[in-house]
Amino acid sequence: MSNPAPAPERSATRRLRWLRLLLIALVLAIVAALLVQVLLPPERALRLVLARLEPTLGLRITFEGDVEYRLRGTPQLVVREVSITAPGSDPSDVPMLQAERMLLSLPWKTVRSRGADLEITRVELDAPRLHLPSLLRWLDARPPGDGKVPAITDGVHIVRGRLDGDGWYVDGLALELPALQADRAIDARIAGTAHLDALQAPFRLQLHADRAVDARDLQARGTLALVHAAGRLDTTLQADATRIDADMPGFALSPLRIAIDARWQGADADEPLPFVLGLYGALHVGGDGNALGFAPMGLALRGGGVVPDLIAGGRVALGERLSLALDGRIARWPEAWPALPAPLSDSTQPLPFALRYDGPADASAPVGLRLEHEHASFDGEARIAAMLGWFDALATGSPLPPLRGQLTADRLEVPSAVLQGVEITFDDGSGDTPP
């Protein structure tokens, strides 16, 4: 007797099957509406068909206004003010999907076979709004079904879309997918702006996968920016994943390689800070669509001026909160940083460091920092926005960074004195309790 499929795999398969069933239901609705349109007005015919499908899908599908249909050439149906909700949900709840306009076009062979030969010509959505948690809950509640992915020969077109998660959202979403077939490569263009607390992240990407289903190779090329009150980070990125793990709940890419060419422009800085960042590891988006984890993760940073050269490894998790743990080494003390007193300045050894953060997703809480030197160490915390502002004004501002914590050193040489067993307490004046 064969062993049953693992629970995560069954969950992923069930989601795929019910997404297909939803598409089949919409196709059948078009077929039925076209077949009876000579007897009934299209609006009434479509409402009757949807009323029969709703118990099967476990969804309530409504629309407003006139139904537009075309029989010449390739049959198509256009409906407006579409709303899809789960039965029993609170009337005040956000629908699973809303759209100002939805176009579904399909070839005559699909109409004649009443959906048995399932092929879709084109899908268009104007101003769709998808509530991701509701969609995932509906998919997880569906029983098994047929999982074959229908072909879309003339592509998918989405404009002015919005994707809502718990505590984050993407607006201005645009998608161009020229075609979709399960066993063929796909290329798509996607753009939008992600919002998370005080952070905004506009992006514009070109995506490529070797297959639409069971893909083993994924590539992304484009631009991504991070906008905050402290400044703006503009990047050009390349990402490649050689394995897409479909057995885990949610979505996983492992290994994932990301190369980023970036420029940080501080809010009060005259000149941007360029640097190059490389990331490598395993990315996992949780089954609820909200938690994102990158672990294990390795990174390498190469910069100039105040940006140090370093390598590190650790993990990052982003959900309702941001959690970060990095351990690594700074290659050398950057020349643009305030000079160290002797004998610390004489060392050429790498500087081990550790970063820890667990707080709001906009990184507004203090970051724990431990920095080791051959003859000294610092243990304390700093706020990212304050440190970036200090770097921006390093040439004219205070030589002491905005830190809280304690520096210990075996020996320091200052003018006219040599200090042994030194302990120095830093206080950035934020009023927080020192670590």
C-alpha positions as CSV (number, residue, x, y, z in Angstrom):
1,M,0.0,0.0,0.0
2,S,1.4,3.4,-0.9
3,N,2.0,6.0,1.7
4,P,-0.3,9.0,1.8
5,A,1.1,12.3,0.5
6,P,2.6,14.6,3.2
7,A,0.1,17.1,4.6
8,P,1.9,20.2,3.1
9,E,1.9,18.5,-0.4
10,R,-1.8,17.6,-0.1
11,S,-2.5,21.2,0.9
12,A,-0.6,22.7,-2.1
13,T,-2.3,20.2,-4.5
14,R,-5.7,20.9,-3.1
15,R,-5.2,24.7,-3.6
16,L,-4.1,24.1,-7.3
17,R,-7.1,21.9,-7.9
18,W,-9.6,24.4,-6.5
19,L,-8.2,27.3,-8.4
20,R,-8.7,25.2,-11.5
21,L,-12.3,24.4,-10.4
22,L,-13.0,28.1,-10.0
23,L,-11.8,28.8,-13.5
24,I,-13.9,25.9,-14.8
25,A,-16.9,27.3,-13.0
26,L,-16.4,30.7,-14.6
27,V,-16.0,29.1,-18.1
28,L,-19.2,27.1,-17.5
29,A,-21.0,30.3,-16.5
30,I,-20.0,31.9,-19.8
31,V,-21.0,28.8,-21.8
32,A,-24.4,28.6,-20.2
33,A,-25.0,32.3,-20.5
34,L,-24.1,32.2,-24.2
35,L,-26.3,29.2,-24.8
36,V,-29.4,30.7,-23.2
37,Q,-28.9,34.3,-24.1
38,V,-31.5,33.9,-26.9
39,L,-34.1,32.9,-24.3
40,L,-33.1,35.1,-21.3
41,P,-31.3,38.4,-20.8
42,P,-27.6,37.8,-20.3
43,E,-27.6,39.3,-16.8
44,R,-30.4,37.0,-15.6
45,A,-28.9,33.9,-17.3
46,L,-25.5,34.5,-15.7
47,R,-27.0,35.1,-12.3
48,L,-29.0,31.8,-12.6
49,V,-25.8,29.9,-13.5
50,L,-23.8,31.4,-10.7
51,A,-26.5,30.6,-8.2
52,R,-26.2,26.9,-9.1
53,L,-22.4,27.0,-8.9
54,E,-22.1,28.8,-5.6
55,P,-22.9,25.8,-3.3
56,T,-20.2,23.7,-5.2
57,L,-17.5,26.4,-4.9
58,G,-18.4,27.5,-1.4
59,L,-18.4,31.1,-2.7
60,R,-20.8,33.9,-3.4
61,I,-20.2,35.6,-6.8
62,T,-22.0,38.8,-7.6
63,F,-21.8,41.6,-10.2
64,E,-23.5,44.8,-11.1
65,G,-24.6,46.4,-14.3
66,D,-25.0,45.1,-17.8
67,V,-23.3,42.0,-19.0
68,E,-21.4,42.5,-22.3
69,Y,-20.9,39.4,-24.5
70,R,-19.5,38.7,-28.0
71,L,-20.1,35.7,-30.2
72,R,-18.3,36.7,-33.3
73,G,-14.7,35.6,-33.6
74,T,-13.6,34.5,-30.1
75,P,-16.5,34.4,-27.6
76,Q,-16.0,36.6,-24.6
77,L,-17.9,37.9,-21.6
78,V,-17.4,41.2,-19.7
79,V,-18.9,41.8,-16.2
80,R,-18.4,44.8,-13.9
81,E,-18.2,45.4,-10.2
82,V,-17.5,41.8,-9.5
83,S,-17.3,40.6,-5.9
84,I,-16.4,37.1,-4.6
85,T,-17.0,36.3,-0.9
86,A,-17.1,33.2,1.2
87,P,-20.6,32.3,2.5
88,G,-21.2,33.1,6.2
89,S,-18.6,35.9,6.3
90,D,-19.5,39.1,8.1
91,P,-21.0,41.7,5.7
92,S,-18.4,44.1,6.9
93,D,-15.6,41.7,5.9
94,V,-13.5,42.6,2.8
95,P,-14.5,40.3,-0.1
96,M,-11.9,37.7,-1.2
97,L,-11.8,39.3,-4.6
98,Q,-13.3,42.5,-6.1
99,A,-12.8,44.0,-9.6
100,E,-14.2,46.9,-11.5
101,R,-14.1,44.9,-14.7
102,M,-13.5,41.3,-15.6
103,L,-13.1,40.0,-19.1
104,L,-13.0,36.3,-19.9
105,S,-12.5,35.1,-23.4
106,L,-12.4,31.5,-24.6
107,P,-12.3,29.6,-27.9
108,W,-15.3,27.9,-29.5
109,K,-13.9,24.4,-28.8
110,T,-14.3,25.2,-25.1
111,V,-17.8,26.5,-25.5
112,R,-18.8,23.4,-27.6
113,S,-17.3,21.0,-25.1
114,R,-19.0,22.9,-22.2
115,G,-15.6,23.2,-20.5
116,A,-14.5,19.6,-20.9
117,D,-11.8,20.8,-23.3
118,L,-10.6,23.6,-21.1
119,E,-8.7,26.4,-22.8
120,I,-8.9,30.1,-22.1
121,T,-8.0,32.8,-24.6
122,R,-7.5,35.8,-22.4
123,V,-8.2,37.1,-18.9
124,E,-8.3,40.9,-18.1
125,L,-8.9,42.4,-14.7
126,D,-9.3,46.2,-14.1
127,A,-8.7,47.4,-10.5
128,P,-8.8,43.9,-8.9
129,R,-8.4,43.8,-5.1
130,L,-7.4,40.4,-3.7
131,H,-7.5,39.7,0.1
132,L,-4.8,37.0,0.4
133,P,-5.7,35.6,3.8
134,S,-9.3,35.0,2.7
135,L,-8.1,33.3,-0.5
136,L,-5.7,31.0,1.4
137,R,-8.4,30.1,4.0
138,W,-10.9,29.2,1.2
139,L,-8.3,27.1,-0.7
140,D,-7.3,25.2,2.5
141,A,-11.0,24.4,3.2
142,R,-11.6,22.8,-0.2
143,P,-11.7,19.0,-0.7
144,P,-9.5,17.4,-3.4
145,G,-10.4,17.9,-7.1
146,D,-8.8,17.9,-10.6
147,G,-5.5,19.7,-10.6
148,K,-4.8,20.2,-14.3
149,V,-3.9,23.8,-15.1
150,P,-5.8,25.3,-18.1
151,A,-3.9,27.0,-20.9
152,I,-4.3,30.7,-21.4
153,T,-3.2,31.4,-25.0
154,D,-3.5,35.1,-25.2
155,G,-2.4,36.0,-21.8
156,V,-3.4,37.7,-18.6
157,H,-3.6,41.5,-18.2
158,I,-4.1,43.2,-14.8
159,V,-4.0,47.0,-14.2
160,R,-4.5,49.1,-11.0
161,G,-4.6,46.0,-8.8
162,R,-4.2,45.7,-5.1
163,L,-3.0,42.7,-2.9
164,D,-3.9,42.8,0.8
165,G,-2.1,40.8,3.5
166,D,-2.2,41.2,7.2
167,G,-0.4,44.4,8.0
168,W,0.9,45.0,4.5
169,Y,-0.4,45.6,1.0
170,V,0.7,46.1,-2.6
171,D,-1.1,48.8,-4.7
172,G,-0.7,50.0,-8.3
173,L,-0.2,46.3,-9.2
174,A,0.2,45.7,-12.9
175,L,0.8,42.3,-14.6
176,E,1.4,41.3,-18.2
177,L,1.6,37.6,-18.8
178,P,1.7,36.9,-22.6
179,A,0.6,33.2,-22.3
180,L,0.4,30.4,-19.8
181,Q,0.8,26.7,-20.4
182,A,1.7,24.2,-17.7
183,D,4.7,22.6,-19.5
184,R,6.1,25.7,-21.2
185,A,8.4,28.5,-20.0
186,I,6.6,31.7,-18.9
187,D,7.7,35.3,-19.0
188,A,5.9,38.1,-17.2
189,R,6.2,41.8,-16.3
190,I,5.0,42.9,-12.9
191,A,5.1,46.3,-11.1
192,G,3.6,47.9,-8.1
193,T,4.4,49.4,-4.7
194,A,4.5,47.4,-1.5
195,H,3.6,49.2,1.8
196,L,4.7,48.0,5.2
197,D,4.2,50.5,8.1
198,A,6.4,53.5,7.3
199,L,8.2,51.7,4.4
200,Q,7.2,51.9,0.8
201,A,8.8,49.6,-1.8
202,P,8.1,50.4,-5.5
203,F,9.2,47.6,-7.8
204,R,9.3,46.8,-11.5
205,L,10.4,43.3,-12.4
206,Q,10.7,40.9,-15.4
207,L,10.1,37.3,-14.3
208,H,11.0,34.1,-16.1
209,A,10.3,30.5,-15.2
210,D,11.2,27.3,-17.1
211,R,7.7,25.9,-16.6
212,A,4.4,27.2,-15.3
213,V,3.9,24.1,-13.1
214,D,6.7,22.3,-11.2
215,A,9.2,25.0,-12.2
216,R,12.8,24.3,-11.4
217,D,14.3,27.6,-12.5
218,L,13.1,31.1,-11.7
219,Q,14.7,34.4,-12.6
220,A,13.9,38.0,-11.8
221,R,15.5,41.2,-13.2
222,G,14.5,44.8,-12.5
223,T,14.4,47.6,-9.9
224,L,13.3,47.8,-6.3
225,A,13.4,50.9,-4.0
226,L,12.9,51.3,-0.3
227,V,11.5,54.7,0.7
228,H,11.5,55.9,4.3
229,A,11.6,59.2,6.1
230,A,15.3,58.7,6.7
231,G,16.0,58.4,3.0
232,R,15.7,56.3,-0.1
233,L,17.4,53.2,-1.3
234,D,17.4,52.5,-5.0
235,T,18.5,49.2,-6.3
236,T,19.0,47.2,-9.5
237,L,18.7,43.5,-8.7
238,Q,19.1,40.1,-10.3
239,A,17.6,37.0,-8.6
240,D,17.9,33.4,-9.5
241,A,16.5,30.3,-7.9
242,T,17.4,26.8,-9.1
243,R,14.8,24.9,-7.1
244,I,11.2,25.7,-6.2
245,D,10.0,23.6,-3.3
246,A,6.3,22.8,-3.8
247,D,6.2,20.3,-0.8
248,M,6.3,23.0,1.8
249,P,3.2,24.9,2.8
250,G,3.2,28.3,1.1
251,F,6.1,29.0,-1.3
252,A,9.8,28.2,-1.0
253,L,12.8,29.0,-3.1
254,S,16.1,27.2,-2.3
255,P,18.8,28.1,-3.1
256,L,18.0,31.7,-3.9
257,R,20.8,34.0,-5.1
258,I,20.3,37.8,-5.2
259,A,22.8,40.4,-6.5
260,I,22.0,44.0,-5.7
261,D,23.6,47.2,-7.0
262,A,22.4,49.9,-4.7
263,R,22.6,53.6,-3.8
264,W,21.4,55.1,-0.5
265,Q,20.4,58.7,-0.5
266,G,19.9,60.1,3.0
267,A,17.2,62.7,3.6
268,D,19.8,65.3,4.6
269,A,22.8,64.0,2.6
270,D,24.3,65.8,-0.4
271,E,25.8,62.7,-2.0
272,P,24.5,59.1,-2.3
273,L,26.3,56.1,-0.8
274,P,26.8,53.3,-3.4
275,F,27.4,49.7,-2.5
276,V,27.0,46.2,-3.8
277,L,25.2,43.5,-1.8
278,G,25.0,39.7,-2.4
279,L,22.5,37.4,-0.7
280,Y,22.3,33.6,-0.8
281,G,20.0,31.2,1.1
282,A,16.5,29.7,1.3
283,L,13.4,31.9,1.1
284,H,10.1,30.7,2.4
285,V,6.7,32.5,2.3
286,G,4.4,30.9,5.0
287,G,1.3,29.0,4.2
288,D,-0.8,31.9,5.5
289,G,0.8,34.3,3.0
290,N,2.0,36.6,5.7
291,A,5.2,35.3,7.2
292,L,8.4,35.6,5.1
293,G,11.6,33.9,6.2
294,F,15.1,33.9,4.7
295,A,17.1,31.3,6.5
296,P,19.7,30.1,6.4
297,M,21.0,33.3,4.8
298,G,24.5,34.5,3.8
299,L,25.4,38.0,2.7
300,A,28.4,39.9,1.4
301,L,28.6,43.7,1.4
302,R,31.1,45.7,-0.6
303,G,31.1,49.5,-0.4
304,G,33.3,52.5,-0.1
305,G,33.6,55.5,2.1
306,V,31.5,54.9,5.2
307,V,30.1,51.6,3.8
308,P,32.3,48.7,5.2
309,D,33.3,45.5,3.4
310,L,31.8,42.6,5.4
311,I,30.4,39.0,5.2
312,A,27.8,37.6,7.5
313,G,25.3,34.7,8.0
314,G,22.1,34.3,9.9
315,R,18.4,34.6,9.3
316,V,15.6,37.1,8.8
317,A,11.9,36.7,9.3
318,L,9.2,39.3,8.4
319,G,5.6,39.1,9.4
320,E,3.7,41.3,11.8
321,R,7.2,41.9,13.3
322,L,10.7,41.9,11.9
323,S,13.3,39.5,13.4
324,L,16.9,39.6,12.4
325,A,20.0,37.7,13.5
326,L,23.4,38.2,11.8
327,D,26.9,37.1,12.8
328,G,29.9,38.1,10.6
329,R,33.1,40.0,10.2
330,I,34.0,43.5,9.0
331,A,37.1,43.2,6.8
332,R,38.7,46.3,8.3
333,W,37.9,49.5,10.0
334,P,36.7,51.9,7.2
335,E,39.0,54.9,6.7
336,A,36.0,57.2,6.5
337,W,34.9,56.2,10.1
338,P,36.3,58.3,13.0
339,A,39.9,57.2,13.6
340,L,40.5,54.8,16.5
341,P,43.0,55.7,19.2
342,A,46.2,53.7,19.5
343,P,46.8,50.8,19.9
344,L,43.4,49.9,18.4
345,S,44.3,51.7,15.2
346,D,47.3,49.5,14.7
347,S,45.3,46.3,14.3
348,T,44.7,44.8,10.8
349,Q,42.5,41.9,12.0
350,P,38.9,41.5,10.9
351,L,36.3,42.7,13.3
352,P,33.7,40.1,14.4
353,F,30.2,41.5,14.9
354,A,26.7,40.4,15.8
355,L,23.4,42.1,15.0
356,R,20.0,41.3,16.7
357,Y,16.6,42.8,16.1
358,D,13.1,41.8,17.1
359,G,10.6,44.6,16.8
360,P,8.3,46.6,14.4
361,A,8.5,45.7,10.8
362,D,9.7,49.2,9.9
363,A,12.9,48.6,11.9
364,S,12.2,51.6,14.2
365,A,13.2,49.8,17.4
366,P,16.8,49.7,18.5
367,V,19.1,47.1,17.0
368,G,21.4,45.1,19.3
369,L,25.0,45.4,18.3
370,R,28.1,43.6,19.5
371,L,31.5,44.5,17.9
372,E,34.8,42.7,18.7
373,H,38.2,44.2,18.3
374,E,41.6,42.5,18.9
375,H,41.9,44.5,22.1
376,A,38.4,45.9,22.7
377,S,34.7,45.2,22.4
378,F,31.4,47.2,22.3
379,D,28.1,45.8,23.5
380,G,25.0,48.0,23.0
381,E,22.3,49.1,20.6
382,A,21.6,51.7,18.0
383,R,18.6,52.9,15.9
384,I,19.0,52.5,12.2
385,A,17.6,55.9,11.2
386,A,19.8,57.7,13.7
387,M,22.9,55.8,12.4
388,L,22.1,56.6,8.8
389,G,21.6,60.3,9.7
390,W,25.0,60.3,11.5
391,F,26.7,58.8,8.4
392,D,25.1,61.4,6.2
393,A,26.6,64.2,8.4
394,L,29.8,62.5,9.3
395,A,32.0,65.2,7.7
396,T,30.4,68.1,9.7
397,G,28.6,66.4,12.6
398,S,29.5,64.7,15.8
399,P,32.5,62.3,15.7
400,L,30.7,60.0,18.2
401,P,28.0,57.8,16.7
402,P,24.4,57.7,18.3
403,L,24.9,54.5,20.3
404,R,23.9,53.3,23.7
405,G,26.1,50.7,25.4
406,Q,29.5,50.1,26.8
407,L,33.0,50.0,25.2
408,T,35.7,48.1,27.0
409,A,39.4,48.2,26.0
410,D,42.6,46.7,27.4
411,R,44.5,49.9,26.7
412,L,44.1,53.3,25.1
413,E,46.6,55.9,24.3
414,V,45.4,59.5,24.5
415,P,47.4,62.8,24.5
416,S,49.7,62.8,27.6
417,A,48.2,59.6,29.0
418,V,47.9,55.9,28.7
419,L,44.8,54.3,30.0
420,Q,44.5,50.7,31.2
421,G,41.3,48.6,31.6
422,V,39.1,51.3,30.0
423,E,35.3,51.2,30.2
424,I,33.3,53.9,28.4
425,T,29.5,54.2,28.5
426,F,27.7,55.6,25.4
427,D,24.3,57.3,25.7
428,D,22.6,58.7,22.6
429,G,20.1,60.7,24.7
430,S,17.1,58.7,23.4
431,G,15.9,58.1,27.0
432,D,15.8,54.3,26.5
433,T,17.1,52.0,29.2
434,P,20.7,51.1,28.4
435,P,21.3,47.4,27.7
